[in-house]
């Protein structure tokens, strides 16, 4: 993602995992930096903003 990039609000139809390889990710609950792992359960609704260049 490029700095300031935004994913529109969306609902997960299935569970999803993510790992931040580079940069930082800003989201509703805080920030995730390099090496951070996340899990989003089925039915989760959220949006997403890239703070710096990030590779998911």
C-alpha positions in Angstrom: 0.0 0.0 0.0 1.1 3.5 -0.7 1.2 6.1 2.2 -2.3 7.3 3.0 -4.0 4.5 1.0 -7.4 3.5 2.3 -9.5 0.3 1.9 -13.2 1.0 1.9 -15.2 -0.4 4.8 -15.9 -4.0 4.1 -17.2 -7.2 5.7 -15.2 -10.4 5.8 -17.0 -13.3 4.3 -14.4 -15.7 5.6 -11.6 -15.5 8.2 -8.4 -13.7 7.2 -4.8 -13.5 8.5 -2.3 -10.9 7.8 1.4 -10.2 8.5 3.1 -6.8 8.1 6.3 -7.3 6.3 7.4 -3.6 6.0 6.0 -0.3 7.2 3.1 0.5 9.6 -0.6 -0.1 9.4 -3.0 2.2 11.2 -6.5 0.9 12.1 -9.3 1.5 14.5 -7.6 -0.3 17.4 -4.2 1.3 16.9 -1.2 0.6 14.8 0.7 -2.5 13.6 4.3 -2.4 12.7 6.7 -4.7 10.9 6.4 -8.3 12.1 2.8 -7.8 13.4 0.4 -10.6 12.8 -3.4 -10.1 12.7 -6.5 -12.3 12.5 -9.9 -11.1 11.3 -12.8 -13.4 12.0 -15.7 -14.2 9.6 -18.2 -11.3 9.7 -15.6 -8.6 10.8 -16.4 -5.2 9.4 -13.7 -2.5 9.2 -11.7 -0.1 7.0 -7.9 0.3 6.8 -5.4 3.1 6.3 -1.7 2.7 5.3 0.5 5.0 7.4 3.7 4.3 5.5 4.5 2.1 2.5 3.4 -1.3 3.8 3.7 -4.8 2.4 1.1 -7.2 3.6 
